[in-house]
Amino acid sequence: MKTLRDLGDLDGKRVLVRVDFNVPLENGTVADDMRIRAALPTIEELRRRGARIVLVSHLGRPKDREPSLSLAPVGARLGELLGAPVSVAPGVVGGDVRAAVDGLGDGDVLLLENVRYEPGETKNDPELAGELASLADVYVDDAFGAAHRAHASTEGVARLVPDHAGGLLLEREVSTLMGVLEDPARPLVSVLGGAKVSDKIGVIDRFRESADTILIGGAMCFPFLAAQGHPVGDSLCASDDVELARRTLSSGSASRARLELPVDLVIADRFDADASTRELDGLDVPDGWMGLDIGPRTAALYGDVIAGAGTVFWNGPMGAFELAPFAAGTRAVAEAVAAAPGTTVVGGGDSAAALERFGLADSVTHLSTGGGATLELIEGKQLPGVEALA
């Protein structure tokens, strides 16, 4: 992958930068600016080098040009963080947009409107990709969170602008995540949670080959427990997931990694913050109850394993941490990862949200901005947005 170091003189050149500003909005303002802050090093480096910067991003999944999904609030927040004015274009392509680009001076920043306002974006429409390419002398992709999608603003435009590169964030994401797989400090501990085994089976299989220990939590543990013969009550547990778990457990002797499951649980009579709850000192969930968090003994055991790791990769919560009665397991793991002396890499999505909620986002080595992109890279899949930069 080409990087910013491979680009020549950028003074006065139009640089189209794909960023991932898909951030939550509340009451017309940015509620979480983590992804905006993650793009600042690339934007500031391009400004320092005299580029005329045109930013392109998606926001949500608009069915039409929904005003509530405009990037105008994002532009306002970016301007505050940069300490410099950021203009927001009236659209994505067209005459008014071209005029705005033509009016840029060296170091100026223009943010195009939500690229998913254009139906051709997700279809990787060659016409839209061509219009975006016509705005640029150079293309830079710094949107790791969208790198697994072959869209017009990621894969399509990169093929049309010969002078292209990955931004500083994209470069760091790829090198850090590949380092976890290819050259980790040992022991390598993978902590995997979330809802479904089917969503993570590719990641589990990859870490079975490369990790020393895999710690399983979240609703994802119940298919494994069911495969071992434990009753799981009303816990989330799809039959297809049980078969995947059974296959994984039966092939354990061929795995490098030791797979660890919970030894106790927090259960409730329903998925609700006001539900009746109790700690189950064991794994057999009674009928009418559901498991919603790992128990305290499991949290302590997992914490001890994490503390002794040379490298930790964490993706997925240990329970329904968005509800206070079921947040303790995820908090304990988050605190253990934050305190671990080794390299700590946290996948995006709910794991990142948990770190933010518990005030620990700045206490890990690398907090990925990717969700699906992180998992697909770990699985060994090719990311179209990265491959186009070769």
LINWO-V37939 format. One line per field, one symbol per residue. phi: phi as a letter, one per 40 degrees, with the letter a starting at -180 (. if undefined). A space follows every 10 residues. Layout:
phi: ???
This chain:
phi: .cbdcccccb dgccbcbcbb bcbcbbfgbc cacdcccccd dccccccdcg cbcbcbabag bccaccdcbc cdcccccccc ccgacbcbcc abbhcccccc ccccbcgcbb bccdcccccc cccfccccdc cccccbcbbb bbbccbccbc bccbcccccb bdcbaccccd cccccccccc ccacccccbb bbbhcbcccb cccdcccccb ccabbbagcc cccccccchc cbfcccaccc cccccccccc bdcccccccb bdbaabbaca cacbccbacb cibcccdgbb cbacccccdc cccccccccc abbbahccac ccbdcbcccc cccdcccccc cccbbbccgc ccccccccgb ccbbcabccc bcccccccch cccdcccccc
